């Protein structure tokens, strides 16, 4: 997963899968777009006007929590 923020464009991009090219996109709401691969699965998200939607510094507080092995087994 890769998260980038372009302050000049005020755009936040979250790429879930670098190994899959997106072939289509769907606007979830004005300024929020989901990019999909050929299989229809979401491979990334783009958020425009990110500082307005997420706060002055969209990358100031990012927490990544990885579930423990027990929770991962339940999810599969």
ABEGO torsion letter per residue (X at the ends): XBBBBBAAAGBBBBBABAABBBABBBBABBGBBBBBBAAGBBABBBBBGAAAAAEABAAABBBBBBBBAAAAAAAX
